[in-house]
Amino acid sequence: MLKYFLRRCISIIPVLLVVSILVFLFVHLLPGDPARIVAGPDADEATIQQVRIELGLDKSLPEQYLTYMGRLFRGDLGKSLGSKLPVAQEIALRYPPTLYLAAASMAWSILFGVFFGAYAAMHRGKWQDYTAMVVAVSGISMPQFWLGLLLIQLFAVHLGWFPVTGFTGNWKELVLPSLTLGATVAAIIARFTLSSFLDVLQEEYINTARAKGLLERVVMWKHAFRNALIPVVTMVGLQFGFLLGGSVVVETVFAWPGLGRYMIESVSTRDYPVLQALLLLYSFQFVVINLLVDMLYAVINPEIRYK
């Protein structure tokens, strides 16, 4: 298991290197001049050129990339062009709210998504199956902003059970945003779980288990569940990666101080250091999540580590 883990860790190094190059080139190809933004709209050409030299933009792209990677290895993500604060500090302020929201959303999404998907598979063709899938399709089709406003109106304004907006660390503040953000994810997981279970239930060993007279719930949870989980784990990993990137809609509706809103702000203000750091962070998160998914594969099905 340790050798498999080390082999997977080594394999992600070139991926991260390629991603860093692509992100660097993408940010530098965006329209706009960072030096002009820093200098201000009334600055003359001499001032702009001086700022360009201070930012290292007068050097060639390879030199700029090597300089950037050197700072990156030291943990220096640069300074925001807008706030003039270190980008790492700005991200550190916004990452915990995004992480809490993503974790809470994913937790209940997995719980309900896997349950309803497996429940629908157990009652295939019956009213329970149709009801579960109607709920799943509704969750996928429902706009997040509408669901968020509906939950605010019902549970915050009328009933007063939960706060409306903001994040101060109280668990109640997580409930409505996580329900809004996780509704679509839970529906996707439910549909994916149903499809995976139906594929596994057609395997020969499942027919053998049924021929032995085992109860259907024993066949489902003891024989089919583990193998059906493998593709579901992949979907959960991808969805969690997206959730960690923040949700602009949910964060806007609930005034949530997360990375999604910060990304949009950096794009609108042409804050290139922030944009570059966030893109690298998102890419790194996906790579790490894929690594963890691979490790879960090896735990669920030990044969994978030997292939």
C-alpha positions as CSV (number, residue, x, y, z in Angstrom):
1,M,0.0,0.0,0.0
2,L,2.8,2.4,0.8
3,K,4.6,1.7,-2.5
4,Y,1.3,2.4,-4.3
5,F,0.9,5.7,-2.5
6,L,4.4,6.8,-3.2
7,R,4.1,5.9,-6.8
8,R,0.9,7.9,-7.1
9,C,2.5,10.9,-5.4
10,I,5.5,10.9,-7.7
11,S,3.1,10.7,-10.7
12,I,1.4,14.0,-9.8
13,I,4.6,16.0,-9.8
14,P,4.8,16.4,-13.7
15,V,1.1,17.2,-13.7
16,L,1.5,20.0,-11.2
17,L,4.4,21.4,-13.3
18,V,2.4,21.4,-16.5
19,V,-0.5,23.0,-14.7
20,S,1.7,25.8,-13.3
21,I,3.0,26.5,-16.8
22,L,-0.5,26.6,-18.3
23,V,-1.9,28.8,-15.5
24,F,1.1,31.2,-15.9
25,L,0.6,31.5,-19.7
26,F,-3.1,31.9,-19.4
27,V,-2.9,34.8,-16.9
28,H,-0.3,36.5,-19.0
29,L,-2.4,36.2,-22.1
30,L,-5.4,38.0,-20.5
31,P,-6.1,41.5,-21.7
32,G,-4.9,44.4,-19.6
33,D,-1.7,45.7,-18.2
34,P,-1.0,45.0,-14.5
35,A,1.6,47.8,-14.4
36,R,-1.1,50.3,-15.6
37,I,-3.6,49.0,-13.1
38,V,-1.1,49.4,-10.2
39,A,0.1,52.8,-11.4
40,G,-3.4,54.2,-11.7
41,P,-5.4,55.7,-14.6
42,D,-3.6,59.1,-14.3
43,A,0.0,57.8,-14.4
44,D,2.3,58.8,-17.2
45,E,4.3,56.3,-19.3
46,A,7.5,56.8,-17.2
47,T,5.7,55.9,-14.0
48,I,4.0,52.9,-15.7
49,Q,7.4,51.7,-17.0
50,Q,8.9,52.0,-13.5
51,V,6.1,49.9,-12.0
52,R,6.6,47.4,-14.8
53,I,10.2,47.0,-13.8
54,E,9.3,46.7,-10.1
55,L,6.9,43.9,-10.9
56,G,9.4,42.2,-13.1
57,L,7.2,42.5,-16.2
58,D,10.0,43.9,-18.3
59,K,11.7,40.4,-18.3
60,S,11.0,37.6,-20.8
61,L,8.2,35.1,-20.0
62,P,10.7,32.3,-19.1
63,E,12.5,34.5,-16.7
64,Q,9.2,35.7,-15.2
65,Y,8.1,32.0,-14.8
66,L,11.3,31.0,-13.1
67,T,11.0,33.9,-10.7
68,Y,7.4,33.1,-10.0
69,M,8.2,29.4,-9.3
70,G,11.1,30.5,-7.0
71,R,8.7,32.6,-5.0
72,L,6.1,29.9,-5.1
73,F,8.5,27.3,-3.5
74,R,9.1,29.9,-0.7
75,G,5.3,30.2,-0.1
76,D,5.2,33.7,-1.7
77,L,2.1,34.1,-3.9
78,G,2.7,37.8,-4.5
79,K,0.7,40.8,-3.5
80,S,-2.8,41.7,-4.5
81,L,-2.9,44.6,-6.9
82,G,-6.0,45.9,-5.2
83,S,-5.5,45.6,-1.5
84,K,-1.7,45.5,-1.6
85,L,-1.8,42.6,0.9
86,P,-0.1,39.3,0.4
87,V,-2.3,37.0,-1.7
88,A,-1.6,34.1,0.7
89,Q,-3.1,36.1,3.5
90,E,-6.2,37.1,1.5
91,I,-6.8,33.4,0.5
92,A,-6.2,32.2,4.1
93,L,-9.0,34.5,5.3
94,R,-11.5,33.1,2.7
95,Y,-10.5,29.5,2.5
96,P,-12.0,28.3,5.9
97,P,-15.5,29.5,5.1
98,T,-15.3,27.8,1.7
99,L,-13.9,24.6,3.2
100,Y,-16.6,24.5,5.9
101,L,-19.4,25.1,3.4
102,A,-18.0,22.5,1.0
103,A,-17.6,19.8,3.7
104,A,-21.0,20.4,5.1
105,S,-22.6,20.3,1.7
106,M,-20.8,17.2,0.6
107,A,-21.5,15.4,3.9
108,W,-25.3,15.5,3.6
109,S,-25.1,15.1,-0.2
110,I,-23.3,11.8,0.2
111,L,-25.6,10.6,2.9
112,F,-28.8,11.4,1.1
113,G,-27.5,10.8,-2.5
114,V,-26.2,7.3,-1.8
115,F,-29.2,6.3,0.3
116,F,-31.8,7.4,-2.3
117,G,-29.8,6.0,-5.2
118,A,-29.5,2.6,-3.5
119,Y,-33.1,2.7,-2.3
120,A,-34.3,3.4,-5.9
121,A,-32.2,0.5,-7.1
122,M,-33.7,-1.9,-4.5
123,H,-37.2,-0.9,-5.6
124,R,-36.6,-0.7,-9.4
125,G,-39.8,0.0,-11.3
126,K,-41.8,0.7,-8.2
127,W,-43.2,3.9,-6.8
128,Q,-40.3,4.3,-4.5
129,D,-37.9,4.3,-7.5
130,Y,-40.0,6.9,-9.3
131,T,-40.3,9.1,-6.2
132,A,-36.6,9.1,-5.5
133,M,-35.7,9.9,-9.1
134,V,-38.3,12.7,-9.3
135,V,-36.7,14.3,-6.2
136,A,-33.2,13.8,-7.8
137,V,-34.3,15.4,-11.1
138,S,-35.9,18.3,-9.2
139,G,-32.6,18.8,-7.3
140,I,-30.6,19.0,-10.5
141,S,-33.1,21.3,-12.3
142,M,-33.7,23.7,-9.5
143,P,-31.7,27.0,-9.8
144,Q,-29.5,27.5,-6.8
145,F,-30.4,31.2,-6.4
146,W,-34.1,30.4,-6.3
147,L,-33.7,27.6,-3.8
148,G,-31.5,29.8,-1.6
149,L,-34.0,32.6,-1.6
150,L,-36.8,30.1,-0.9
151,L,-34.9,28.6,2.1
152,I,-34.1,32.1,3.4
153,Q,-37.8,33.2,3.1
154,L,-39.1,30.1,4.9
155,F,-36.6,29.2,7.5
156,A,-34.9,32.5,8.2
157,V,-37.6,35.2,7.7
158,H,-40.8,33.4,8.6
159,L,-39.7,30.7,11.1
160,G,-36.5,32.5,12.3
161,W,-34.7,29.2,12.8
162,F,-31.5,30.2,11.0
163,P,-29.6,33.4,10.4
164,V,-30.0,34.9,6.9
165,T,-26.5,35.7,5.8
166,G,-22.8,36.0,6.9
167,F,-20.4,33.6,8.6
168,T,-19.1,34.1,12.1
169,G,-18.4,30.4,13.0
170,N,-21.9,29.4,14.2
171,W,-23.0,26.1,12.8
172,K,-26.5,27.4,12.2
173,E,-25.0,29.7,9.5
174,L,-23.9,26.6,7.6
175,V,-27.3,25.0,7.3
176,L,-29.1,27.0,4.6
177,P,-26.1,27.6,2.4
178,S,-25.0,23.9,2.6
179,L,-28.6,22.8,1.8
180,T,-28.6,25.1,-1.2
181,L,-25.2,24.2,-2.5
182,G,-25.6,20.4,-1.8
183,A,-29.0,20.0,-3.4
184,T,-27.6,19.6,-6.9
185,V,-24.7,17.4,-5.7
186,A,-27.0,15.1,-3.8
187,A,-29.2,14.7,-6.9
188,I,-26.2,13.9,-9.1
189,I,-24.9,11.4,-6.6
190,A,-28.3,9.7,-6.3
191,R,-28.6,9.3,-10.0
192,F,-25.0,8.0,-10.3
193,T,-25.5,5.6,-7.4
194,L,-28.6,4.2,-9.0
195,S,-26.9,3.7,-12.4
196,S,-23.9,2.1,-10.7
197,F,-26.0,-0.3,-8.6
198,L,-28.1,-1.3,-11.6
199,D,-24.9,-2.2,-13.5
200,V,-23.5,-4.2,-10.6
201,L,-26.8,-6.0,-10.0
202,Q,-26.5,-7.6,-13.5
203,E,-23.2,-9.3,-12.6
204,E,-23.1,-13.1,-12.4
205,Y,-22.1,-13.2,-8.7
206,I,-25.2,-11.2,-7.8
207,N,-27.4,-13.8,-9.5
208,T,-25.5,-16.5,-7.7
209,A,-26.1,-14.8,-4.3
210,R,-29.8,-14.5,-5.1
211,A,-30.0,-18.1,-6.2
212,K,-28.7,-19.1,-2.8
213,G,-31.8,-17.6,-1.3
214,L,-30.2,-14.5,0.3
215,L,-32.5,-11.6,1.2
216,E,-32.4,-8.8,-1.3
217,R,-31.1,-6.3,1.3
218,V,-28.2,-8.7,2.0
219,V,-27.4,-9.0,-1.7
220,M,-27.5,-5.2,-2.0
221,W,-25.5,-4.1,1.0
222,K,-23.1,-7.1,1.4
223,H,-22.4,-8.1,-2.2
224,A,-23.3,-5.2,-4.4
225,F,-22.5,-2.1,-2.3
226,R,-18.7,-2.2,-2.3
227,N,-18.4,-2.6,-6.1
228,A,-21.1,-0.1,-6.8
229,L,-19.2,2.5,-4.7
230,I,-16.1,2.7,-7.0
231,P,-17.6,4.9,-9.7
232,V,-19.6,6.8,-7.1
233,V,-16.3,7.7,-5.3
234,T,-15.0,9.2,-8.5
235,M,-18.1,11.4,-8.8
236,V,-17.9,12.4,-5.2
237,G,-14.3,13.4,-5.6
238,L,-15.0,15.6,-8.7
239,Q,-18.0,17.2,-7.0
240,F,-16.0,18.0,-3.9
241,G,-13.3,19.6,-6.0
242,F,-15.9,21.9,-7.6
243,L,-17.3,22.7,-4.1
244,L,-13.9,23.6,-2.8
245,G,-13.6,26.1,-5.6
246,G,-16.5,28.0,-4.1
247,S,-20.0,28.8,-5.5
248,V,-20.5,32.3,-6.8
249,V,-24.3,32.1,-6.7
250,V,-24.6,30.6,-3.2
251,E,-21.9,32.9,-1.7
252,T,-23.6,35.9,-3.2
253,V,-27.1,35.0,-2.0
254,F,-25.9,34.3,1.5
255,A,-23.1,36.9,1.6
256,W,-20.7,34.1,2.2
257,P,-17.0,35.3,2.4
258,G,-15.6,32.5,0.3
259,L,-13.2,31.9,-2.6
260,G,-16.0,32.0,-5.3
261,R,-16.8,35.6,-4.8
262,Y,-13.1,36.4,-4.4
263,M,-12.4,34.8,-7.8
264,I,-15.1,36.9,-9.5
265,E,-13.7,40.1,-7.8
266,S,-10.2,39.3,-9.0
267,V,-11.4,38.8,-12.6
268,S,-13.4,42.0,-12.6
269,T,-10.6,44.1,-11.2
270,R,-7.8,42.4,-13.2
271,D,-6.0,41.3,-10.0
272,Y,-3.6,39.0,-11.8
273,P,-1.6,37.7,-8.8
274,V,-4.9,36.7,-7.0
275,L,-6.3,35.1,-10.2
276,Q,-3.1,33.1,-10.8
277,A,-2.9,31.9,-7.1
278,L,-6.6,30.8,-7.1
279,L,-6.2,28.9,-10.4
280,L,-3.1,27.1,-9.0
281,L,-5.0,26.4,-5.8
282,Y,-8.0,24.9,-7.6
283,S,-5.7,22.8,-9.8
284,F,-3.7,21.5,-6.8
285,Q,-7.0,20.7,-5.0
286,F,-8.2,18.6,-7.9
287,V,-4.9,16.7,-8.2
288,V,-4.9,16.0,-4.4
289,I,-8.5,14.9,-4.5
290,N,-7.8,12.5,-7.4
291,L,-4.9,11.1,-5.4
292,L,-7.2,10.5,-2.5
293,V,-9.8,8.9,-4.8
294,D,-7.1,6.5,-6.1
295,M,-6.2,5.6,-2.5
296,L,-9.9,4.9,-1.8
297,Y,-10.0,2.7,-4.8
298,A,-7.2,0.6,-3.4
299,V,-9.0,0.4,-0.1
300,I,-12.4,-0.6,-1.6
301,N,-10.9,-3.0,-4.2
302,P,-7.3,-4.1,-3.2
303,E,-6.8,-5.6,-6.7
304,I,-6.4,-2.1,-8.1
305,R,-3.1,-1.4,-6.3
306,Y,-1.5,-4.4,-8.2
307,K,-2.7,-3.3,-11.6
